[in-house]
Amino acid sequence: MRASYLFTSESVSEGHPDKVCDRISDEIVDLFFREGPKAGIDPWAIRAACETLATTNQVVIAGETRGPSTVTKDWIAHVARMAIKDIGYEQDGFHWDKCDIKVLLHPQSADIAQGVDALQPGTNKEEGAGDQGIMFGYATNETPELMPAPIHYAHKILRLISEARHSGKEAVLGPDSKSQVTVRYENGKPVGVTQIVVSHQHLVENLSSAQIRELVEPYVRKALPDGWIGKDTVWHINPTGKFYIGGPDGDAGLTGRKIIVDTYGGAAPHGGGAFSGKDPTKVDRSAAYAARYLAKNIVAADLADRATIQLSYAIGVAKPLSIYVDTHGTGKVSEDRLEVALAESMDLTPRGIRKHLDLNKPIYARTSAYGHFGRAPDADGGFSWEKTDLVDALKKAV
């Protein structure tokens, strides 16, 4: 592992076109989990795979679902409008009340369902994975949240600006924005930033880059640790000079196009599967959450300074095909012992993951912006994969 280097990660706000789509898709997953039990449907039976496309005053929602008939297309369209309104879009080219919303959802394929659903009580068939694939989890002790510093601080910059925008303090700023930070590492530890990029939509047309910098710089400085910004740090604020047309009116959005922003900012591998719009039978989502949970608990238990975990699955097959651990030379115990310990400490079948992390809940819309990882666990079960309650079990297992 190199001791001194530069590493860059980016974040995008909830108003980025792709994130608008992620939010809508996850709101639909939450809607099914909220309304299913009211209609007498077991939450274990809920299925959703919702993809969203957004462009100039157009939203298209497509995919496969299984849930209560009470959730109509009109209701789904209303939920999408409320999400767009909450994000803050009321511009001519993309307005929550004026955009055309098409809902093209249909029932889940029976061919997929037969491999995913458990058989009736009394049988020995386990619930299988919703798809094949590989999923990765990662943790590092370079931040208190056990996240890589570049993506952690890129997210934090935009969250602080977003909070100020929603409060009305920075009403001149629009919903769409991007950040990027280049972090300098010395002796393997993050010590400062060499480059800062913030591109932020503005609702007054003729604002200069210098004026936008004056607005956003205090939030950048608040987000970053003391001493990380120096006289040699280079700032790029609205480097094109103007960012007035934002959101899906400026650039079409799609669900699942920001998978690196959603995870570790490029500091760890990614299996390629997006999260948003998917219920937790889809291991793209649930197993990636489980892998993060395991990696975080390894680092929190001081069994390694860094940990990468890979899980793999086959559609319709319950148990993972493989469990792989890499502690990047920082492990206090061997990787093969950790692999055995992980398998003993958590049931990594799709049903086991959903049960252990309590994933059959309407907890997904909140994950759709500013990262699925490095967030504080919520009292209602949101971000349960960020808990470190497996530490003692792992220490005993190794």
PyMOL commands that set and color helices and strands:
alter all, ss='L'
color gray80, all
select helices_A, chain A and resi 17-38+43-45+73-87+110-116+149-167+209-223+247-249+259-262+283-300+335-345+350-357+365-367+384-386+391-397
alter helices_A, ss='H'
color red, helices_A
select strands_A, chain A and resi 5-12+47-55+58-66+90-91+94-95+100-107+133-140+173-186+189-202+234-237+253-254+306-313+322-326
alter strands_A, ss='S'
color yellow, strands_A
deselect
rebuild
show_as cartoon
